[in-house]
Amino acid sequence: MAGVYVHIPFCKKRCLYCDFFSTTCLERRKEYVAALLQEIIERKDETGEPVRTIYIGGGTPSTLDAADIQRIIDAIGTRQAEEITMEMNPGDADETYLRAIREAGINRLSIGIQSFDDTLLNRIGRRHTAQQALTAVKMAQEAGFDNLSIDLMYALPTQTMDQWKADIETALNLNVQHISSYGLMYEEGTAMTHMRDEGSITPIDEDTENAMYDRLCERLQQAGFVHYEVSNFALPCYEAKHNSSYWNGTPYVGVGAGAHSYIRNTRSWNREDLDTYIKGNNVRESETLTEKDLYNERIMLGLRTNQGIAGSFPKQSRSVIESKIQDGLLRETEDGRIVATQQGLHILNRIIEDLMI
Ligand code: SF4
């Protein structure tokens, strides 16, 4: 069973930390949707497998009319799709819209809340308020959504541990089924990185960031959430099916400017160029993964999950694994899987680098 990812590269306002491919030229949405429908028709059967999950992400998919969301889902064909997720900005939630996208087939919403503190939201350039976030979740529940995910961010400039604890408690009180949480990253070329470099904001120190992550993991697990991926937590049976397919090698077709696909050991990606895409001259590049690439992917993706990695390892990786186990960064489960410990999750990227060949 395969997945389809649909990229909607429009945002009403750019957040200061974001390096995703998106534009504020909202007037191009209709032309874009027309090009997107064309690509869907041409490519939806590319995996040769029935579609099990659809993920409409961005950008901000909730900048599209509900009728366009309906057209996109209809073009993919939903009969066998178990999970159809759409990302939503809390500022776009209203009752009519929520009911319309639910009727269009969306059965899972991912709401980009990030924080329940207006000062922090403003500092990172989000366009919504804490009250809008609370209202969006409530309205979505009233509209019949019973599979809701929210995004939260930590390690925001000036954020204190008390503020973070309060955000976690507010999130738990919302009765959502899934929480994704990321520490703020200073990506190259973003406004936030520029502000850091000129000294107008100071990043949170590494110890505080790690303590914030530990608090998140501890508190969410206490509340019954399964920590199934480094940044993702779900109530039992509510793990994101679409995202899980990225981690377990399920094929997926990515449509839209900048979208990535993975089919039979080949990765391909549409160029991040709105104009070319709208004109129907989309350029798609691809690479076929070698044995070495596939091994490195297995390490990179597997260690992010609570399933870890199994199977055989080259001799040099085995000795690195042994030394990481000694250092308390990795552990071996009874059935021979290698999984990151809580301490290991703090420096996961460094561990992955050491294990790659
Ligand atoms: S809404 Fe999302 S995609 Fe758009 S700028 Fe903000 S973080 Fe980036």
Residues whose N, C-alpha, C, O or C-beta is under 5 A from the ligand:
A	BS01	SF4	C11 K13 R14 C15 C18 F20 S22 G58 G59 T60
